[in-house]
Amino acid sequence: MLYTFFGDKMKVKVIDEGHESDLEAEVNKFISGNIDVIDIKLSTSCAVYGEEQIYCFTALIMYEEKES
């Protein structure tokens, strides 16, 4: 379990998409929920399969759930 500086429980969510606009939509949908975002880390990777380039766009979202 991860804790914030103040000792609160922190959670993580990983979102992985094949196109940056899909990642953007999924991240915006997730952060519009009942959470407080602590940080977002982004990563991009590319692989070649035959003559095709395969992209991977990933976001790691660190957050706390809001109290009701």
Backbone as a printed PyTorch tensor [residue, N CA C, xyz], in Angstrom:
tensor([[[  0.8480,  -1.1720,   0.0000],
         [  0.0000,   0.0000,   0.0000],
         [  0.8950,   1.2360,   0.0000]],

        [[  0.5740,   2.1820,  -0.8110],
         [  1.3170,   3.4340,  -0.8760],
         [  0.6040,   4.4990,  -0.0590]],

        [[  1.3880,   5.3970,   0.5190],
         [  0.8060,   6.4660,   1.3260],
         [  1.3220,   7.8120,   0.8290]],

        [[  0.5010,   8.8120,   0.9420],
         [  0.9170,  10.1610,   0.5800],
         [  1.7810,  10.7290,   1.6910]],

        [[  2.2670,  11.9310,   1.4800],
         [  3.0860,  12.6310,   2.4690],
         [  2.3570,  12.7530,   3.7990]],

        [[  1.0350,  12.8660,   3.7520],
         [  0.2380,  13.0610,   4.9710],
         [ -0.2530,  11.7490,   5.5650]],

        [[  0.1580,  10.6070,   4.9930],
         [ -0.2330,   9.3140,   5.5300],
         [ -1.5290,   8.7720,   4.9650]],

        [[ -2.1440,   9.4790,   4.0130],
         [ -3.3740,   9.0010,   3.4050],
         [ -3.0610,   7.8770,   2.4190]],

        [[ -4.0230,   7.0100,   2.2080],
         [ -3.8290,   5.9130,   1.2630],
         [ -3.8890,   6.4360,  -0.1670]],

        [[ -2.8920,   6.0760,  -0.9410],
         [ -2.8300,   6.4740,  -2.3360],
         [ -3.0440,   5.2330,  -3.1960]],

        [[ -3.7670,   5.3920,  -4.3040],
         [ -4.0080,   4.2950,  -5.2270],
         [ -3.4260,   4.6680,  -6.5830]],

        [[ -3.2550,   3.6500,  -7.4320],
         [ -2.7740,   3.8930,  -8.7920],
         [ -3.6980,   3.2240,  -9.7970]],

        [[ -3.7670,   3.8300, -10.9760],
         [ -4.5470,   3.2910, -12.0950],
         [ -3.6540,   3.3710, -13.3220]],

        [[ -3.5280,   2.2750, -14.0740],
         [ -2.7540,   2.2560, -15.3030],
         [ -3.7230,   2.1380, -16.4710]],

        [[ -3.5740,   3.0270, -17.4370],
         [ -4.4060,   3.0150, -18.6430],
         [ -3.4650,   2.8960, -19.8300]],

        [[ -3.7590,   1.9640, -20.7340],
         [ -2.9130,   1.6860, -21.8870],
         [ -3.7610,   1.6940, -23.1520]],

        [[ -3.3560,   2.4860, -24.1400],
         [ -4.1120,   2.5960, -25.3920],
         [ -3.1550,   2.5870, -26.5800]],

        [[ -3.6690,   2.2950, -27.7600],
         [ -2.8770,   2.2520, -28.9720],
         [ -2.8140,   3.5670, -29.7200]],

        [[ -3.6020,   4.5520, -29.3020],
         [ -3.5940,   5.8660, -29.9520],
         [ -3.7010,   6.9370, -28.8810]],

        [[ -2.9790,   8.0420, -29.0770],
         [ -2.9440,   9.0750, -28.0320],
         [ -4.2980,   9.7040, -27.7540]],

        [[ -5.1530,   9.8270, -28.7470],
         [ -6.4760,  10.4080, -28.4930],
         [ -7.3540,   9.4630, -27.6650]],

        [[ -7.1680,   8.1500, -27.8380],
         [ -7.8910,   7.1820, -27.0000],
         [ -7.4270,   7.2710, -25.5530]],

        [[ -6.1170,   7.4340, -25.3620],
         [ -5.5810,   7.5810, -24.0040],
         [ -6.1260,   8.8480, -23.3590]],

        [[ -6.1440,   9.9250, -24.1220],
         [ -6.6700,  11.1970, -23.6110],
         [ -8.1150,  11.0480, -23.1530]],

        [[ -8.9270,  10.3860, -23.9480],
         [-10.3400,  10.1970, -23.5990],
         [-10.4950,   9.3510, -22.3360]],

        [[ -9.7170,   8.2760, -22.2220],
         [ -9.8180,   7.3930, -21.0590],
         [ -9.3180,   8.0710, -19.7810]],

        [[ -8.2330,   8.8360, -19.8920],
         [ -7.7200,   9.5570, -18.7180],
         [ -8.7300,  10.6030, -18.2670]],

        [[ -9.2800,  11.3680, -19.2010],
         [-10.2780,  12.3850, -18.8400],
         [-11.5110,  11.7530, -18.2050]],

        [[-11.9400,  10.5960, -18.7080],
         [-13.0950,   9.9020, -18.1340],
         [-12.7880,   9.4590, -16.7050]],

        [[-11.5870,   8.9080, -16.4840],
         [-11.2260,   8.4190, -15.1510],
         [-11.1010,   9.5540, -14.1460]],

        [[-10.4310,  10.6370, -14.5220],
         [-10.1970,  11.7110, -13.5460],
         [-11.4350,  12.5670, -13.2990]],

        [[-12.4780,  12.3850, -14.0980],
         [-13.7180,  13.1210, -13.8370],
         [-14.5450,  12.4560, -12.7390]],

        [[-14.0810,  11.3050, -12.2630],
         [-14.7840,  10.5900, -11.2010],
         [-14.5480,  11.2250,  -9.8450]],

        [[-14.8690,  10.5010,  -8.7950],
         [-14.8060,  10.9890,  -7.4190],
         [-13.4040,  10.7630,  -6.8370]],

        [[-12.3810,  11.3970,  -7.4540],
         [-11.0090,  11.2120,  -7.0120],
         [-10.2710,  12.5460,  -6.9500]],

        [[ -9.1930,  12.5650,  -6.1840],
         [ -8.2440,  13.6710,  -6.1660],
         [ -6.9640,  13.1540,  -6.8060]],

        [[ -6.5770,  13.7300,  -7.9340],
         [ -5.3780,  13.2970,  -8.6410],
         [ -4.1440,  13.8500,  -7.9300]],

        [[ -3.1900,  12.9730,  -7.6540],
         [ -1.9270,  13.3700,  -7.0490],
         [ -0.8980,  13.6470,  -8.1480]],

        [[ -0.8120,  12.7340,  -9.1240],
         [  0.1570,  12.8880, -10.2070],
         [ -0.2440,  11.9860, -11.3670]],

        [[  0.2050,  12.3420, -12.5680],
         [  0.0020,  11.5130, -13.7540],
         [  1.3460,  11.3960, -14.4630]],

        [[  1.7660,  10.1640, -14.7260],
         [  2.9960,   9.8880, -15.4730],
         [  2.5980,   9.3160, -16.8340]],

        [[  3.2160,   9.8230, -17.8920],
         [  2.9150,   9.3660, -19.2430],
         [  4.1220,   8.6630, -19.8420]],

        [[  3.8510,   7.6490, -20.6790],
         [  4.9150,   6.9150, -21.3430],
         [  4.4590,   6.5330, -22.7440]],

        [[  5.4010,   6.5390, -23.6720],
         [  5.1260,   6.1300, -25.0430],
         [  6.1940,   5.1400, -25.4770]],

        [[  5.7670,   4.0700, -26.1470],
         [  6.7330,   3.1340, -26.7030],
         [  6.2880,   2.7320, -28.0970]],

        [[  7.2510,   2.2650, -28.8800],
         [  6.9780,   1.8930, -30.2640],
         [  7.7190,   0.6010, -30.5700]],

        [[  7.0680,  -0.2740, -31.3080],
         [  7.6940,  -1.5210, -31.7470],
         [  7.4110,  -1.7020, -33.2350]],

        [[  8.2790,  -2.4310, -33.9020],
         [  8.0920,  -2.7120, -35.3240],
         [  7.7830,  -4.1960, -35.4740]],

        [[  6.6840,  -4.4900, -36.1450],
         [  6.2690,  -5.8630, -36.4120],
         [  6.0910,  -5.9910, -37.9200]],

        [[  7.0660,  -6.5910, -38.5730],
         [  7.0510,  -6.6290, -40.0290],
         [  7.2360,  -5.2160, -40.5590]],

        [[  6.2970,  -4.7590, -41.3480],
         [  6.3410,  -3.3890, -41.8560],
         [  5.4210,  -2.4560, -41.0770]],

        [[  4.8520,  -2.9490, -39.9980],
         [  3.9010,  -2.1730, -39.1980],
         [  4.5690,  -1.6280, -37.9420]],

        [[  4.2830,  -0.3680, -37.6080],
         [  4.7340,   0.2130, -36.3480],
         [  3.5880,   0.1390, -35.3540]],

        [[  3.8790,  -0.3540, -34.1750],
         [  2.8720,  -0.4870, -33.1260],
         [  3.2300,   0.4750, -32.0000]],

        [[  2.3040,   1.3580, -31.6720],
         [  2.5280,   2.3440, -30.6100],
         [  1.7490,   1.9520, -29.3620]],

        [[  2.3120,   2.3050, -28.2210],
         [  1.6650,   2.0550, -26.9380],
         [  1.7480,   3.3470, -26.1290]],

        [[  0.6030,   3.9030, -25.7910],
         [  0.5190,   5.1270, -24.9930],
         [ -0.0460,   4.7510, -23.6290]],

        [[  0.7050,   5.0420, -22.5740],
         [  0.3390,   4.5910, -21.2360],
         [  0.3340,   5.7580, -20.2530]],

        [[ -0.6260,   5.7250, -19.3300],
         [ -0.6980,   6.7080, -18.2510],
         [ -0.7840,   5.9720, -16.9220]],

        [[  0.0060,   6.4100, -15.9670],
         [ -0.0700,   5.9360, -14.5900],
         [ -0.6280,   7.0950, -13.7750]],

        [[ -1.7970,   6.8960, -13.2050],
         [ -2.4660,   7.9490, -12.4410],
         [ -2.3980,   7.5920, -10.9580]],

        [[ -1.7950,   8.4720, -10.1600],
         [ -1.7590,   8.3100,  -8.7160],
         [ -2.8570,   9.1930,  -8.1340]],

        [[ -3.7030,   8.6100,  -7.2840],
         [ -4.8750,   9.3420,  -6.8170],
         [ -5.3230,   8.8830,  -5.4410]],

        [[ -6.1900,   9.6580,  -4.8590],
         [ -6.9040,   9.3050,  -3.6280],
         [ -8.3940,   9.4100,  -3.9150]],

        [[ -9.1670,   8.5320,  -3.3260],
         [-10.6110,   8.6290,  -3.4590],
         [-11.1090,   9.7330,  -2.5380]],

        [[-12.0310,  10.5510,  -3.0450],
         [-12.6060,  11.6190,  -2.2170],
         [-13.5270,  11.0190,  -1.1860]],

        [[-13.5550,  11.6390,  -0.0220],
         [-14.4830,  11.1920,   1.0060],
         [-15.8610,  11.7400,   0.7010]],

        [[-16.8550,  10.9540,   0.9290],
         [-18.2410,  11.3490,   0.6380],
         [-18.7640,  12.3820,   1.6000]]])
